[in-house]
């Protein structure tokens, strides 16, 4: 019997609580009778035991597809912006569509679970860490961490065939004549960063019920600016003072607002650790 979505998610977070970021144990816990070992993002579909592959193909998470051929997590999404400054790549419905390229048609918690199943290891979003020096109380910024994730959009090309595009294709530096701010100057001379980190957002207590996955409510699913609760984020810390708002939508080639697309997340390749 294939575990239900709710039981899978419950087991995933049980593993995270016990083993922190060691996400390679997740699949073993989810399917203890099916899997002789774990698998990693650089392996091909043929490296996955047949019983494991069959189980993954039957696992249902609304709006999320485990693409075993491409070794990606494919998420249903919708274009929500063609003009304006960007603080996000992707948000949840009813949150930050005014500053994000796409809005998800799936729960970020399910997306997180799918990344774990492909062996991606979460870290932590950026945070402020307390430091006491010479009797003085202050906070220091701590950069985010996590496995590298490639972010792409997939939609039909001119011939109607699905084609993937790096998300950077739809992001451009702001027009400095329109937004007169010296903080944007560096964006003119360098391109948009190529990779994102699987920071993993946060789980927080919510009364006597299940813990809440923070970015589901905040909308900060894949961020450009630093919020501190993102699922995916850029390396480093970005705000108004250092290019956090230095980017805008490049709508050339982007489907119309309201059009459905696939947000494709590809975990980076890495070698198996001993």
C-alpha positions as CSV (number, residue, x, y, z in Angstrom):
1,X,0.0,0.0,0.0
2,X,1.3,3.4,-0.9
3,X,1.3,5.9,2.0
4,X,-1.2,8.8,1.8
5,X,0.0,12.4,1.3
6,X,-0.7,13.3,4.9
7,X,1.1,10.3,6.3
8,X,4.1,11.0,4.0
9,X,4.3,14.6,5.1
10,X,4.0,13.5,8.8
11,X,6.9,11.1,8.4
12,X,9.0,13.6,6.5
13,X,8.8,16.1,9.4
14,X,9.4,13.3,11.9
15,X,12.7,12.5,10.1
16,X,13.6,16.2,10.0
17,X,13.0,16.5,13.7
18,X,15.3,13.5,14.4
19,X,18.0,14.0,11.8
20,X,18.0,17.7,11.2
21,X,19.2,18.4,7.6
22,X,20.1,14.8,6.8
23,X,17.3,14.5,4.3
24,X,18.7,11.3,2.6
25,X,17.1,9.3,5.4
26,X,13.6,10.6,4.4
27,X,12.9,8.1,1.6
28,X,14.0,5.2,3.8
29,X,11.6,6.2,6.5
30,X,8.7,6.8,4.0
31,X,9.1,3.4,2.3
32,X,10.9,1.1,4.7
33,X,9.7,-2.1,3.0
34,X,10.5,-1.0,-0.5
35,X,13.9,0.7,-0.5
36,X,17.2,-1.1,0.0
37,X,19.1,2.2,0.1
38,X,18.8,5.9,-0.6
39,X,19.3,7.7,-3.9
40,X,20.7,11.1,-4.9
41,X,20.0,13.8,-7.3
42,X,22.8,12.9,-9.7
43,X,21.6,9.4,-10.3
44,X,19.4,8.5,-13.3
45,X,16.0,6.9,-13.2
46,X,17.4,3.5,-13.9
47,X,19.4,3.7,-10.6
48,X,16.2,3.8,-8.6
49,X,15.0,0.4,-7.5
50,X,11.9,-0.5,-9.5
51,X,9.7,-0.8,-6.4
52,X,10.9,2.7,-5.3
53,X,10.2,4.1,-8.7
54,X,6.7,2.6,-8.8
55,X,6.0,4.0,-5.3
56,X,7.1,7.5,-6.2
57,X,5.1,7.5,-9.4
58,X,1.9,6.7,-7.4
59,X,2.6,9.3,-4.7
60,X,0.1,12.1,-5.1
61,X,0.7,15.7,-3.9
62,X,-1.7,18.2,-5.6
63,X,0.0,20.4,-8.0
64,X,3.4,18.7,-7.5
65,X,4.9,16.2,-9.9
66,X,8.0,14.1,-9.2
67,X,9.6,14.1,-12.6
68,X,11.8,11.0,-12.5
69,X,13.0,11.3,-16.1
70,X,14.3,14.8,-15.6
71,X,15.0,14.3,-11.8
72,X,13.1,17.5,-11.1
73,X,10.2,18.7,-9.0
74,X,7.6,20.1,-11.3
75,X,5.2,22.5,-9.7
76,X,2.0,23.9,-11.3
77,X,2.1,27.7,-11.3
78,X,0.6,30.7,-13.0
79,X,2.2,33.9,-14.4
80,X,1.1,36.8,-12.2
81,X,3.3,39.8,-13.2
82,X,4.5,41.4,-16.4
83,X,5.7,44.7,-15.1
84,X,7.3,46.0,-11.9
85,X,10.0,45.4,-9.3
86,X,10.6,41.9,-8.0
87,X,11.1,40.7,-4.4
88,X,10.2,37.1,-5.2
89,X,10.2,34.5,-8.0
90,X,7.3,32.5,-6.6
91,X,4.6,33.2,-4.0
92,X,1.5,31.5,-2.6
93,X,-2.0,32.6,-3.7
94,X,-3.4,35.8,-2.2
95,X,-0.1,37.0,-0.9
96,X,2.6,38.8,-3.0
97,X,1.5,38.4,-6.6
98,X,2.3,42.1,-7.1
99,X,6.1,41.4,-6.7
100,X,6.5,37.8,-7.9
101,X,6.8,36.3,-11.4
102,X,4.6,33.3,-10.7
103,X,2.0,32.2,-8.1
104,X,2.0,28.5,-7.0
105,X,-1.0,26.2,-7.5
106,X,0.4,23.9,-4.9
107,X,1.4,23.9,-1.2
108,X,5.0,24.8,-0.5
109,X,5.1,22.1,2.2
110,X,4.5,19.5,-0.6
111,X,7.2,21.1,-2.7
112,X,9.6,20.8,0.2
113,X,8.6,17.2,0.7
114,X,9.3,16.4,-3.0
115,X,12.7,18.0,-2.9
116,X,13.6,15.8,0.1
117,X,12.5,12.8,-1.8
118,X,15.1,13.7,-4.5
119,X,17.8,13.9,-1.9
120,X,18.0,17.7,-1.6
121,X,19.1,18.8,1.9
122,X,17.6,21.9,3.5
123,X,19.6,24.4,5.4
124,X,18.3,27.5,7.1
125,X,17.1,31.0,5.9
126,X,19.1,34.0,6.7
127,X,18.8,35.1,10.3
128,X,20.0,37.5,13.0
129,X,22.2,35.9,15.6
130,X,22.7,37.4,19.0
131,X,26.3,38.2,20.0
132,X,27.5,39.6,23.3
133,X,30.8,41.4,23.1
134,X,32.4,43.5,25.8
135,X,29.1,43.6,27.6
136,X,27.3,44.9,24.5
137,X,24.2,43.3,23.1
138,X,23.9,43.2,19.3
139,X,22.8,41.0,16.5
140,X,24.9,39.9,13.5
141,X,23.5,38.7,10.2
142,X,23.9,34.9,9.4
143,X,23.7,34.0,5.7
144,X,21.3,31.3,4.5
145,X,22.4,27.8,3.7
146,X,21.1,24.7,1.9
147,X,21.6,22.6,-1.2
148,X,21.8,24.4,-4.6
149,X,18.5,24.3,-6.6
150,X,18.2,25.4,-10.2
151,X,14.9,27.2,-10.9
152,X,13.3,27.1,-14.4
153,X,10.0,27.7,-16.1
154,X,8.5,25.2,-18.6
155,X,5.9,26.2,-21.1
156,X,5.2,25.5,-24.8
157,X,7.5,27.0,-27.4
158,X,6.3,28.4,-30.8
159,X,5.8,24.9,-32.1
160,X,3.7,23.9,-29.0
161,X,6.4,21.7,-27.5
162,X,7.2,22.1,-23.8
163,X,10.5,23.9,-23.3
164,X,12.4,24.9,-20.2
165,X,13.9,28.3,-19.6
166,X,16.1,29.5,-16.8
167,X,14.3,31.9,-14.5
168,X,17.0,34.5,-15.1
169,X,15.7,34.9,-18.6
170,X,12.7,36.7,-17.2
171,X,14.6,39.0,-14.8
172,X,16.4,42.2,-15.7
173,X,18.1,45.1,-13.8
174,X,15.8,48.0,-13.0
175,X,15.7,51.0,-15.3
176,X,17.9,53.4,-13.4
177,X,16.2,56.4,-15.0
178,X,12.9,55.3,-13.7
179,X,14.1,54.2,-10.3
180,X,16.7,56.8,-9.2
181,X,18.6,55.0,-6.5
182,X,22.4,54.5,-6.3
183,X,21.8,51.1,-4.6
184,X,20.7,49.7,-8.0
185,X,23.9,50.6,-9.8
186,X,25.7,47.2,-9.4
187,X,22.8,45.4,-11.0
188,X,23.7,47.1,-14.3
189,X,27.1,45.5,-14.5
190,X,26.3,41.9,-13.5
191,X,23.6,39.4,-14.3
192,X,21.1,37.8,-12.0
193,X,22.6,35.1,-9.7
194,X,22.4,31.7,-11.2
195,X,21.5,29.5,-8.2
196,X,19.2,29.3,-5.3
197,X,19.6,27.6,-1.9
198,X,17.1,25.2,-0.4
199,X,16.8,27.1,2.9
200,X,13.7,25.2,3.9
201,X,11.6,28.0,5.6
202,X,10.5,27.2,9.2
203,X,8.0,25.0,11.1
204,X,6.4,26.8,14.0
205,X,4.1,25.7,16.7
206,X,0.4,26.5,16.2
207,X,-1.6,25.8,19.3
208,X,-2.5,22.2,19.8
209,X,-2.7,21.5,16.0
210,X,0.0,20.6,13.5
211,X,3.0,23.0,13.2
212,X,2.8,25.5,10.4
213,X,5.2,25.9,7.5
214,X,5.8,29.6,7.7
215,X,6.2,30.5,4.0
216,X,2.8,29.1,3.2
217,X,1.2,32.1,5.0
218,X,3.8,34.7,4.3
219,X,4.0,33.9,0.6
220,X,7.8,34.0,0.5
221,X,8.4,30.7,-1.4
222,X,11.3,31.6,-3.7
223,X,12.8,35.0,-2.8
224,X,15.1,37.6,-4.2
225,X,15.0,39.9,-1.2
226,X,15.8,38.4,2.1
227,X,12.8,37.8,4.4
228,X,14.1,35.1,6.7
229,X,11.4,32.5,6.1
230,X,11.9,31.5,2.5
231,X,11.8,27.9,1.1
232,X,14.4,28.8,-1.6
233,X,16.5,32.0,-1.6
234,X,19.6,33.5,-3.1
235,X,23.0,33.0,-1.4
236,X,23.7,36.0,0.8
237,X,21.5,38.6,2.4
238,X,19.7,41.1,0.2
239,X,17.6,44.2,1.1
240,X,17.0,47.8,0.1
241,X,20.6,48.7,0.9
242,X,22.3,46.1,-1.3
243,X,20.4,45.3,-4.4
244,X,17.5,43.6,-2.8
245,X,15.2,45.6,-5.1
246,X,17.5,45.9,-8.1
247,X,15.5,43.6,-10.3
248,X,12.3,43.8,-12.4
249,X,10.3,41.5,-14.6
250,X,11.6,40.9,-18.2
251,X,8.3,40.0,-19.8
252,X,9.8,39.3,-23.3
253,X,8.9,35.7,-24.0
254,X,7.0,35.2,-20.8
255,X,3.5,33.8,-21.1
256,X,0.6,36.2,-20.5
257,X,-0.5,37.0,-16.9
258,X,-2.9,34.2,-15.9
259,X,-1.3,31.6,-18.2
260,X,-0.3,28.3,-16.6
261,X,3.3,27.3,-16.5
262,X,5.5,24.7,-14.8
263,X,7.9,25.9,-12.1
264,X,10.7,23.3,-12.4
265,X,13.1,22.8,-9.5
266,X,16.3,20.8,-10.2
267,X,18.4,19.8,-7.2
268,X,22.2,20.1,-7.9
269,X,24.3,17.1,-8.5
270,X,26.6,16.0,-5.7
271,X,28.5,12.9,-4.8
272,X,27.2,10.4,-2.3
273,X,28.8,10.9,1.1
274,X,30.3,7.9,2.9
